[in-house]
Amino acid sequence: METRDGVFNAVAMSGYSRRLGRLLDAGRFPLVLGGDCSIVLGAALALNRPGRYGLAFLDGHSDFRHLGNSPRVGAAAGEDLALVTGRGQADLTDLDGPAAVCAGRGRGRAWHPRQRWALAELHGLGVPVWEVARLRADGPATATSAALRHLERDGVDGLWLHLDADILDPAVLPAVDSPDPGGLGHDELAAC
C-alpha cells in the first residue's frame, strides 16, 4: 500500500472513486451511503466530469487537514474537504482533474481551537462557512438560501450534499466517532 503523504488506504479509495465515476458515466444514479467521509472523493470525481458541480458540506468537523496546515495526515476522513479541493496527495486529489468546492458548512464547537486555521483558510478561499452559532443566529433557512445563492453565483450545474452524522448533537446521535457537544438538533438539520 502506497501512502505518499500518509493517507491510509489511498489506493483503494482512488479505485473506488473511479468506479463510482463510471456508474454516472453509464447513466446510473447511485445513492452513496458510507461509514467514512472519504466517499465524497468518488462523488466529486463523478460530478466533475459531466459539468461544474458544487459541494454543500455539512459536517461536525473541518475535515480540512492537509500537509500545508498540519504536520501529520493519515486518515482521509479528517482530510476529505482538503482532498476534494486539491490539497493532499496526487493520487487522491487529481483522480481525473481536481474538483472545486463552492460552499460548506461546519459545526461551531467541533472547530476546536487547533482547527481555527481551517476556518481561516476556508474563508480565505472564499468558501462560506456557517458555524452553529451563526447558523442559529441567521436561521437555517437563511443560511441555506445564502449557500444556494453562492453556488448559483458560481454557475454550477447542480450540487452534491455531503452530510456527516457528527453534525448532530450527541444528545441526538451519540454513536459517531467524534461526538462533540453543541451540534444541531433534528429540527435544525431538517430546516437546512
C-alpha positions as CSV (number, residue, x, y, z in Angstrom):
1,M,0.0,0.0,0.0
2,E,1.5,3.3,-1.1
3,T,0.7,6.2,1.3
4,R,2.9,9.1,0.0
5,D,1.9,11.8,2.5
6,G,0.4,9.3,4.9
7,V,-3.2,8.8,3.8
8,F,-4.1,5.3,4.8
9,N,-5.7,3.1,2.1
10,A,-5.3,5.7,-0.7
11,V,-5.0,3.1,-3.5
12,A,-8.4,1.5,-2.6
13,M,-10.1,5.0,-2.2
14,S,-8.8,6.1,-5.6
15,G,-10.1,2.9,-7.2
16,Y,-13.5,3.1,-5.5
17,S,-13.8,6.8,-6.6
18,R,-13.1,5.9,-10.2
19,R,-15.6,3.0,-10.1
20,L,-18.3,5.4,-8.8
21,G,-17.5,7.8,-11.6
22,R,-18.1,5.1,-14.2
23,L,-21.6,4.5,-12.7
24,L,-22.5,8.1,-13.5
25,D,-20.8,7.8,-16.9
26,A,-23.1,4.9,-17.7
27,G,-26.2,7.0,-16.8
28,R,-26.8,5.3,-13.4
29,F,-27.9,7.3,-10.4
30,P,-26.0,6.0,-7.3
31,L,-27.1,6.7,-3.8
32,V,-23.9,6.7,-1.8
33,L,-24.1,5.8,1.8
34,G,-20.9,5.2,3.7
35,G,-19.3,5.0,7.1
36,D,-16.3,7.3,6.2
37,C,-16.2,10.8,4.8
38,S,-13.7,9.8,2.1
39,I,-16.7,8.7,0.0
40,V,-17.0,12.3,-1.1
41,L,-14.0,11.8,-3.3
42,G,-15.9,9.5,-5.6
43,A,-18.9,11.8,-5.8
44,A,-16.7,14.8,-6.6
45,L,-14.9,12.9,-9.3
46,A,-18.1,11.6,-10.9
47,L,-19.7,15.0,-10.9
48,N,-16.5,16.8,-12.1
49,R,-16.7,15.1,-15.5
50,P,-20.2,16.0,-16.8
51,G,-20.2,19.6,-15.7
52,R,-19.5,22.0,-12.9
53,Y,-20.9,20.8,-9.6
54,G,-20.7,22.4,-6.1
55,L,-20.4,20.8,-2.7
56,A,-22.7,21.5,0.2
57,F,-20.6,20.1,3.1
58,L,-22.4,19.6,6.4
59,D,-20.0,18.2,8.9
60,G,-19.2,18.5,12.6
61,H,-15.5,19.0,11.9
62,S,-13.5,20.9,9.4
63,D,-12.1,17.8,7.6
64,F,-9.6,20.3,6.0
65,R,-6.4,18.9,7.4
66,H,-3.5,18.7,4.8
67,L,0.3,18.9,4.8
68,G,0.1,22.6,4.1
69,N,-1.6,23.2,7.5
70,S,-0.8,20.1,9.6
71,P,2.4,18.3,10.4
72,R,0.7,14.9,10.1
73,V,-2.0,13.5,7.9
74,G,-3.2,9.9,7.5
75,A,-6.9,9.5,7.6
76,A,-8.9,10.7,4.6
77,A,-11.9,11.1,6.9
78,G,-10.2,14.1,8.5
79,E,-8.9,15.4,5.2
80,D,-11.8,14.9,2.8
81,L,-12.7,18.5,2.3
82,A,-9.0,19.3,1.7
83,L,-8.6,16.5,-0.7
84,V,-11.7,17.4,-2.7
85,T,-10.3,21.0,-3.1
86,G,-7.0,19.7,-4.4
87,R,-4.9,19.7,-1.2
88,G,-3.2,16.4,-0.5
89,Q,-1.5,13.6,-2.3
90,A,-1.9,13.5,-6.0
91,D,-3.5,10.0,-6.3
92,L,-6.4,11.4,-4.2
93,T,-6.6,15.0,-5.4
94,D,-6.2,14.6,-9.1
95,L,-8.2,11.4,-9.9
96,D,-9.3,12.9,-13.3
97,G,-8.8,16.6,-12.5
98,P,-9.5,18.2,-9.1
99,A,-13.0,19.1,-8.1
100,A,-13.8,22.6,-6.8
101,V,-15.8,23.2,-3.6
102,C,-18.3,26.0,-3.7
103,A,-19.9,26.1,-0.3
104,G,-19.5,24.5,3.0
105,R,-21.0,24.5,6.5
106,G,-19.5,23.3,9.7
107,R,-20.5,23.0,13.3
108,G,-19.3,25.5,15.8
109,R,-18.0,23.7,18.9
110,A,-16.4,21.0,16.8
111,W,-14.0,23.6,15.5
112,H,-11.6,23.1,18.3
113,P,-9.0,25.9,18.8
114,R,-6.5,23.8,16.9
115,Q,-8.8,23.8,14.0
116,R,-9.3,27.6,13.7
117,W,-6.6,27.5,11.0
118,A,-9.0,25.5,8.8
119,L,-11.8,28.0,9.3
120,A,-9.5,30.9,8.4
121,E,-8.1,29.0,5.4
122,L,-11.6,28.2,4.1
123,H,-12.7,31.9,4.5
124,G,-9.5,32.9,2.6
125,L,-10.6,30.6,-0.3
126,G,-14.0,32.3,-0.4
127,V,-15.8,29.3,1.0
128,P,-18.8,30.4,3.1
129,V,-18.9,28.6,6.4
130,W,-21.8,28.6,8.9
131,E,-20.7,27.5,12.3
132,V,-23.5,26.5,14.6
133,A,-23.7,29.9,16.4
134,R,-24.0,31.7,13.0
135,L,-26.5,29.1,11.7
136,R,-28.7,29.6,14.7
137,A,-28.4,33.4,14.5
138,D,-29.1,33.6,10.8
139,G,-31.7,30.8,10.9
140,P,-31.2,27.5,9.0
141,A,-33.5,28.7,6.1
142,T,-31.5,31.9,5.7
143,A,-28.1,30.1,5.8
144,T,-29.3,27.5,3.3
145,S,-30.6,30.2,0.9
146,A,-27.3,32.1,1.2
147,A,-25.3,28.9,0.4
148,L,-27.5,28.1,-2.6
149,R,-27.1,31.7,-3.9
150,H,-23.3,31.3,-3.6
151,L,-23.5,28.1,-5.6
152,E,-25.8,29.6,-8.2
153,R,-23.5,32.6,-8.5
154,D,-20.7,30.3,-9.4
155,G,-22.8,28.8,-12.2
156,V,-22.9,25.2,-11.1
157,D,-25.0,22.6,-12.8
158,G,-26.0,21.0,-9.5
159,L,-24.6,20.1,-6.2
160,W,-23.5,17.1,-4.0
161,L,-24.8,17.2,-0.5
162,H,-22.3,15.7,1.9
163,L,-23.9,15.1,5.3
164,D,-21.8,13.6,8.2
165,A,-23.9,12.4,11.1
166,D,-21.5,14.0,13.5
167,I,-23.1,17.4,12.8
168,L,-25.8,16.3,15.1
169,D,-25.5,16.9,18.8
170,P,-24.5,13.8,20.8
171,A,-27.9,14.1,22.7
172,V,-29.5,13.3,19.3
173,L,-26.9,10.9,17.9
174,P,-24.1,9.8,20.2
175,A,-23.0,6.9,18.0
176,V,-20.3,8.7,16.0
177,D,-16.5,8.5,16.1
178,S,-16.0,12.0,17.4
179,P,-19.1,13.3,19.3
180,D,-18.9,16.9,20.3
181,P,-21.5,18.9,22.2
182,G,-23.2,21.9,20.6
183,G,-24.3,20.2,17.4
184,L,-27.6,20.6,15.6
185,G,-30.8,19.1,16.7
186,H,-33.2,17.1,14.4
187,D,-35.4,20.1,13.7
188,E,-32.4,22.4,12.9
189,L,-31.0,19.9,10.5
190,A,-34.3,19.3,8.8
191,A,-34.7,23.1,8.4
192,C,-31.4,23.3,6.5
